[in-house]
């Protein structure tokens, strides 16, 4: 079995720029580690014998293809490895060929270089959009657990990739053990990003001057707290068995049903009600402090605030 990893050409390119893999060290203030890597004073980490790293590499195209299938949002996959591109093309063509969407074939060149900061680069797994439509890089990760600590660990390279690609969001598509748990998307914290750019520029200055940095001179900067992952719940209206199962796992849905039905039933009347209330505010002259018509009453305070009320009908005692 051939191990997946960076080619000789990719390893050589990594010595010409700062990469996303350097982000954690840079934010920790360890410029010397980055300097020694780029100058060839320290060897690159050999991950060819790391099972978890190789597992994540081999499951990468499946991870992202499955995410595209489940979310319905297009993912553009990048890989310099021919085998992984073949896997991706087979996966997406297999389930999209009968649809109206042309399957997005894998792209060869995964290297992205910042237009604004040409010394910043990254190797992309993929590009996609968030549920709100924001363009973002999306990494594929196969891990034993996913949560706040995992997101914090991947925040430096995630923000780095977003900076390189000119995006305000970044994301991770998770496989946890033998389960797909769906992607997490994080908005870039601008203060954290600015500090990352400042530190990367400072680190690159040492490299350009061929001046080895002092040992961890800058204080570490911790990544910002992750934003919570919001769930999407689609309630089936025509499948009572699925609805019952959904209610068992979300015991508030049964109570929500009556409120939703009332909102839907009164939606048209509520819109008409709101329109007429706004029209009354502008129609009644400003010098009118009170206007009463049957059960309806409009009152205007001296400050100009308008309130409108409708009295309840008296109970029929007949």
VOGU-3710 file (C-alpha; in Angstrom, 3 decimals, decimal comma):
1> xxxxxxxxxx> 0,000/0,000/0,000  1,340/3,409/-0,946  1,160/5,978/1,827  -0,556/9,220/0,992  1,224/12,456/1,770  3,082/15,357/0,266  5,101/14,741/-2,880  8,727/15,834/-3,234  7,536/18,842/-5,261  5,032/19,776/-2,559
11> xxxxxxxxxx> 7,670/19,442/0,156  9,973/21,720/-1,846  7,169/24,264/-2,323  6,492/24,303/1,430  9,956/25,788/1,904  9,053/28,815/-0,208  6,072/30,007/1,861  4,360/29,787/5,228  1,628/27,123/5,216  -1,496/26,385/7,231
21> xxxxxxxxxx> 0,439/23,735/9,135  2,613/26,548/10,545  -0,341/28,509/11,917  -0,438/26,843/15,349  3,296/27,385/15,913  3,070/30,998/14,772  0,143/31,739/17,095  2,076/30,023/19,904  4,983/32,397/19,266  7,287/29,592/18,122
31> xxxxxxxxxx> 8,748/31,315/15,054  11,976/29,344/15,408  10,222/26,046/14,650  8,817/27,493/11,417  12,136/29,101/10,491  14,055/25,841/10,936  11,491/23,913/8,865  11,647/26,308/5,929  15,432/26,587/6,036  15,757/22,795/6,048
41> xxxxxxxxxx> 17,471/22,769/9,436  14,805/20,411/10,812  13,282/17,572/8,806  9,605/17,622/7,859  7,453/15,349/10,013  7,175/11,915/8,386  3,530/10,906/8,773  3,607/7,967/6,372  3,621/5,524/9,302  0,925/7,294/11,326
51> xxxxxxxxxx> -2,225/5,167/11,075  -4,695/7,913/12,054  -3,159/10,350/9,560  -3,227/7,815/6,741  -6,797/6,783/7,625  -7,906/10,409/7,392  -6,184/10,764/4,028  -7,802/7,665/2,534  -11,289/8,575/3,828  -10,994/12,209/2,687
61> xxxxxxxxxx> -12,801/11,908/-0,693  -15,567/9,750/0,794  -15,985/12,168/3,705  -16,448/15,167/1,433  -18,551/13,347/-1,178  -20,891/12,134/1,559  -21,121/15,661/2,976  -22,072/17,020/-0,448  -24,704/14,301/-0,799  -26,212/14,950/2,641
71> xxxxxxxxxx> -26,140/18,764/2,552  -26,988/19,280/-1,120  -24,346/22,022/-1,391  -21,653/21,733/-4,046  -18,147/20,881/-2,895  -15,104/21,393/-5,106  -12,509/18,772/-4,197  -8,765/19,298/-4,605  -6,115/16,577/-4,516  -2,669/16,189/-5,989
81> xxxxxxxxxx> -3,029/12,412/-5,572  -4,407/10,620/-8,627  -5,932/7,770/-6,609  -7,926/10,152/-4,407  -9,166/12,068/-7,459  -10,341/8,797/-9,010  -12,150/7,896/-5,784  -13,878/11,280/-5,671  -14,930/11,170/-9,319  -16,351/7,662/-8,893
91> xxxxxxxxxx> -18,228/8,634/-5,733  -19,848/11,830/-6,999  -20,575/10,451/-10,457  -22,220/7,404/-8,910  -24,910/9,312/-7,062  -25,200/12,495/-9,153  -25,142/11,210/-12,722  -28,911/10,724/-12,882  -29,671/14,188/-11,520  -29,746/17,597/-13,152
101> xxxxxxxxxx> -26,406/18,676/-11,640  -23,170/18,029/-13,479  -20,849/16,166/-11,061  -17,942/18,434/-9,967  -14,799/16,480/-10,870  -11,729/16,690/-8,634  -9,133/19,366/-9,337  -5,437/18,547/-9,397  -3,835/21,702/-7,994  -4,613/21,894/-4,276
111> xxxxxxxxxx> -2,142/24,719/-3,594  -3,730/28,091/-2,800  -1,626/31,234/-2,379  -2,914/34,462/-0,854  -3,138/37,329/-3,335  -2,724/39,890/-0,555  -0,052/38,057/1,442  1,960/36,032/-1,117  4,047/34,403/1,629  0,886/32,718/3,017
121> xxxxxxxxxx> -0,318/29,487/1,372  -2,221/26,277/2,065  -3,117/22,962/0,459  -6,894/22,806/0,189  -9,065/19,761/0,760  -12,117/21,466/-0,720  -14,138/24,641/-1,141  -17,875/24,928/-0,508  -20,485/27,266/0,971  -21,998/27,430/4,454
131> xxxxxxxxxx> -25,750/26,877/4,964  -26,102/30,686/4,822  -24,307/30,814/1,462  -20,866/32,049/2,574  -17,941/30,727/0,533  -15,435/28,815/2,689  -12,620/26,234/2,674  -13,713/22,873/4,088  -11,273/20,375/5,607  -12,016/16,652/5,961
141> xxxxxxxxxx> -11,141/15,098/9,313  -11,474/11,492/10,542  -11,183/11,672/14,336  -12,083/9,780/17,496  -14,090/12,675/18,929  -15,376/16,033/17,716  -16,423/18,959/19,834  -15,236/22,277/21,183  -11,681/21,102/21,896  -11,319/19,629/18,402
151> xxxxxxxxxx> -12,552/22,866/16,828  -10,106/24,874/18,953  -7,279/22,608/17,799  -8,132/23,188/14,145  -8,918/26,914/14,447  -5,394/28,206/13,581  -5,146/26,314/10,251  -8,841/26,966/9,558  -8,493/30,736/9,931  -5,259/30,550/7,932
161> xxxxxxxxxx> -7,032/28,824/5,022  -9,870/31,356/5,156  -7,312/34,182/5,024  -5,476/32,654/2,071  -8,703/32,102/0,097  -10,209/35,482/1,024  -13,128/34,002/2,980  -14,827/35,019/6,221  -15,741/31,419/7,147  -13,997/28,058/7,403
171> xxxxxxxxxx> -15,319/24,579/8,053  -14,540/20,974/8,981  -16,364/17,895/7,721  -16,173/15,260/10,454  -16,127/11,487/10,458  -16,053/10,444/14,117  -15,134/6,793/14,477  -17,547/5,087/12,083  -20,119/7,910/12,005  -20,591/10,977/9,823
181> xxxxxxxxxx> -21,687/13,777/12,149  -21,991/16,606/9,646  -19,782/19,654/9,124  -19,036/22,488/11,523  -18,701/26,013/10,137  -16,970/28,826/11,999  -16,946/32,537/11,213  -13,489/34,110/11,253  -12,826/36,229/14,335  -11,359/39,464/12,842
191> xxxxxxxxxx> -9,178/40,259/15,867  -7,682/36,771/15,876  -7,150/36,940/12,111  -5,393/40,315/12,295  -3,037/39,002/14,965  -2,363/35,918/12,834  -1,485/38,072/9,817  0,728/40,337/11,941  2,587/37,397/13,462  2,942/35,604/10,123
201> xxxxxxxxxx> 4,440/38,760/8,623  6,827/39,047/11,554  7,836/35,397/11,225  8,359/35,755/7,487  10,616/38,741/8,152  13,032/36,487/10,065  13,037/34,039/7,135  13,712/36,739/4,543  16,568/38,135/6,652  17,886/34,612/7,258
211> xxxxxxxxxx> 17,888/35,470/10,946  16,950/32,647/13,287  14,225/33,870/15,669  14,653/33,761/19,441  13,039/30,915/21,351  9,263/31,524/21,615  9,575/35,269/22,172  5,943/36,171/21,476  3,256/35,157/23,973  0,785/32,489/22,779
221> xxxxxxxxxx> -2,577/33,668/21,443  -5,435/31,312/22,217  -8,066/30,698/19,510  -11,507/32,257/20,106  -14,280/30,177/21,627  -16,083/28,219/18,875  -19,548/29,279/17,811  -22,203/26,679/18,668  -23,322/24,287/15,966  -26,966/24,903/15,114
231> xxxxxxxxxx> -29,172/21,937/14,266  -31,607/21,799/11,384  -34,858/19,953/12,133  -37,268/19,223/9,275  -40,545/17,893/10,657  -42,275/15,414/8,314  -45,913/16,320/7,760  -46,924/13,099/6,024  -45,063/10,339/7,902  -46,498/9,711/11,392
241> xxxxxxxxxx> -43,883/7,093/12,300  -40,949/9,414/11,579  -42,786/12,252/13,348  -43,281/10,089/16,454  -39,599/9,127/16,493  -38,614/12,776/16,111  -40,846/13,712/19,063  -39,208/11,041/21,214  -35,748/12,501/20,615  -36,987/16,111/20,855
251> xxxxxxxxxx> -39,746/16,118/23,460  -40,637/19,785/22,888  -41,814/19,240/19,305  -45,248/17,984/20,410  -45,874/21,242/22,287  -44,541/23,262/19,373  -47,096/21,677/17,028  -50,088/23,619/18,354  -48,192/26,908/18,231  -46,984/26,312/14,675
261> xxxxxxxxxx> -50,493/25,403/13,523  -51,880/28,577/15,137  -49,161/30,705/13,525  -49,841/29,199/10,103  -53,607/29,561/10,562  -53,440/33,229/11,543  -50,526/34,283/9,329  -52,624/36,020/6,668  -54,819/37,788/9,238  -51,753/38,855/11,248
271> xxxxxxxxxx> -50,190/40,471/8,176  -53,425/42,365/7,429  -53,657/43,370/11,108  -50,099/44,764/11,081  -50,660/46,713/7,859  -53,804/48,406/9,166  -52,179/49,285/12,488  -49,301/50,992/10,697  -51,713/52,826/8,397  -53,684/54,113/11,403
281> xxxxxxxxxx> -50,531/55,542/12,973  -49,916/57,757/9,950  -53,572/58,417/9,105  -54,676/59,900/12,442  -53,409/63,522/12,706  -50,668/64,187/15,234  -52,843/66,603/17,191  -55,303/63,793/18,019  -54,469/62,347/21,439  -57,306/59,823/21,506
291> xxxxxxxxxx> -59,497/58,203/18,873  -62,228/55,703/19,861  -64,458/53,689/17,558  -66,531/51,043/19,331  -64,123/48,597/20,970  -61,114/50,109/19,181  -59,020/52,833/20,865  -55,948/54,706/19,616  -53,998/56,804/22,121  -51,085/59,143/21,458
301> xxxxxxxxxx> -48,797/60,328/24,252  -47,315/63,824/24,435  -44,024/62,288/23,303  -45,750/60,938/20,167  -45,882/57,239/21,097  -49,001/55,544/19,682  -50,797/52,583/21,291  -53,778/50,750/19,810  -56,036/48,416/21,770  -59,223/46,448/21,192
311> xxxxxxxx> -61,455/45,770/24,202  -62,726/42,273/24,747  -66,382/41,655/23,893  -68,661/41,449/26,898  -69,770/37,945/27,757  -73,230/37,019/26,531  -75,258/36,419/29,704  -78,513/35,812/27,861
//
